[in-house]
Amino acid sequence: MIKLQTYSIDKLILTNEVLEAYINNFWSDIFNNIKAESGNSKHLMLMCKVEFKESEVGYKTIGDLRRVNYEDKELFVEYLINRLGLLNESYTVHPISKITFTYIIKAGLAADNRRLLQDLSVKSSTTHRFNNLNLPISMNPSDYGTILVDNYIQLNGESCHRYIVESGTRSYIIDIS
């Protein structure tokens, strides 16, 4: 069963120190009790998300769901701090109102071969999924297909570089201004 532990925060900016403090609170409030009840025979599937004070920003997840043993607190802290460093600045610019830990209690210890700290290096992805299409991640129109038209047009009173690109059965109009 999925459980939540939420901590209300009064307009703090999310920093490494704030994040670490609330992970320590979670370990004290939840994981210590689980360990006391079951010894060292359970682990958690754990994820952390924040709710921003500005409702239009909403919730954002800091990291993926991870299997953690009680002894993995420092690894989990390091993982989330590293993730926070890779994420966009909205996490550290907008004040937050809540930190929520979503967790599932699982029997047994998490296997030693699991990767708590996944490879956080930037992965080279060449496409992204948009509207059920795999589109290239590129500013180069020729990456979308064969360029049929390459010209400049006037659009809303401004000069715009327009490309018409064909790829298989699809055609794209790409305007660069």
MOJOVEN-V551990 format. One record per residue. N is the residue number from 0. RES is the residue in one small letter. PHI is phi as a letter, one per 30 degrees, with the letter a starting at -180 (999 if undefined). OMEGA is omega in degrees with one decimal (NA if undefined). D_LAST is the distance of its C-alpha to the last C-alpha in whole Angstrom. Layout:
N RES PHI OMEGA D_LAST
N RES PHI OMEGA D_LAST
//
This chain:
0 m 999 179.6 51
1 i d 178.9 48
2 k b 179.8 48
3 l b 169.4 46
4 q b -175.6 47
5 t c 176.1 45
6 y c 176.9 45
7 s d -177.1 44
8 i b -178.7 42
9 d c 170.4 42
10 k h 175.1 38
11 l d 170.7 38
12 i d -178.2 35
13 l d 176.9 36
14 t c 176.7 37
15 n e -178.3 39
16 e d 178.6 42
17 v d 179.6 41
18 l e -179.9 41
19 e d 179.5 44
20 a d -178.5 46
21 y d 171.8 45
22 i d 176.7 46
23 n d 176.3 49
24 n d 179.2 50
25 f d -179.5 49
26 w d 179.5 51
27 s d -174.7 54
28 d d -171.4 54
29 i c -171.6 53
30 f d 177.2 54
31 n d 179.1 57
32 n d 178.9 58
33 i d 179.9 57
34 k d 179.6 59
35 a d -179.1 62
36 e d -170.9 63
37 s c -174.3 62
38 g i -179.1 63
39 n c -173.1 60
40 s c 179.1 60
41 k b 173.8 56
42 h b 179.9 53
43 l c 163.5 50
44 m c -164.7 46
45 l b 177.8 44
46 m b -178.4 41
47 c b 175.1 39
48 k b 179.6 37
49 v b 172.9 36
50 e c -177.7 35
51 f d 179.7 33
52 k d 178.0 35
53 e d -173.1 32
54 s d -179.7 32
55 e d 176.3 29
56 v d 173.9 28
57 g i 179.5 31
58 y c 170.8 33
59 k b 178.7 32
60 t d -178.6 34
61 i d -178.6 34
62 g b 179.4 35
63 d d 175.1 37
64 l d -176.9 40
65 r b 173.3 43
66 r d -177.9 47
67 v b 169.9 48
68 n d -179.7 52
69 y e -176.3 54
70 e d -174.9 54
71 d c -175.5 50
72 k e -177.8 49
73 e d 176.4 48
74 l d 179.6 46
75 f d 176.4 44
76 v e -179.6 43
77 e d 179.2 42
78 y e -177.3 40
79 l d 177.7 38
80 i d 176.1 38
81 n d 177.8 36
82 r d -180.0 34
83 l e 178.1 33
84 g d -179.4 32
85 l d -174.2 29
86 l d -177.5 28
87 n d -171.5 25
88 e d 179.8 26
89 s d 178.7 26
90 y d -174.0 30
91 t c 179.8 31
92 v c -178.3 29
93 h d 176.7 30
94 p d 179.4 34
95 i c 178.2 36
96 s c -178.6 39
97 k b 166.0 40
98 i c -178.7 40
99 t b 173.5 42
100 f c 176.0 43
101 t c -175.8 44
102 y b 174.7 46
103 i b 177.9 49
104 i d -178.1 52
105 k b 178.9 53
106 a d 177.3 57
107 g i 177.5 57
108 l d 175.0 55
109 a d -176.2 52
110 a d 179.7 52
111 d d -176.3 52
112 n d 178.3 50
113 r d -179.1 47
114 r c 177.5 44
115 l d 178.3 44
116 l c 179.7 41
117 q d 177.5 39
118 d d -176.8 37
119 l c 178.2 34
120 s d -179.4 32
121 v d 179.7 29
122 k d -178.5 29
123 s d 177.4 27
124 s c -176.2 25
125 t c -180.0 23
126 t b 170.2 23
127 h b -177.3 22
128 r c 179.0 24
129 f b 176.9 22
130 n h -179.6 23
131 n i 176.1 26
132 l b 170.7 24
133 n c -178.0 24
134 l c 178.4 20
135 p d 173.0 19
136 i c -172.7 18
137 s a 172.3 16
138 m c -177.9 12
139 n c -177.7 14
140 p e -179.0 13
141 s d 175.8 17
142 d d 179.7 18
143 y d -179.5 18
144 g l -179.0 20
145 t d 179.9 20
146 i d 178.7 18
147 l c -178.6 19
148 v b 177.8 16
149 d b -179.3 14
150 n a 177.2 12
151 y c 179.1 10
152 i b 171.9 10
153 q c -179.7 10
154 l b -178.0 9
155 n h 176.8 11
156 g i 179.2 11
157 e b 177.2 8
158 s d -175.5 7
159 c b 176.9 5
160 h c -175.6 6
161 r c 174.1 9
162 y c 168.3 12
163 i c -172.1 15
164 v b 178.1 17
165 e c 177.9 20
166 s b -178.1 22
167 g i -179.5 26
168 t c -177.0 26
169 r c 173.2 23
170 s b 180.0 20
171 y b 168.6 16
172 i c -177.9 13
173 i c 178.0 10
174 d c 178.4 6
175 i c -179.7 4
176 s b NA 0
//
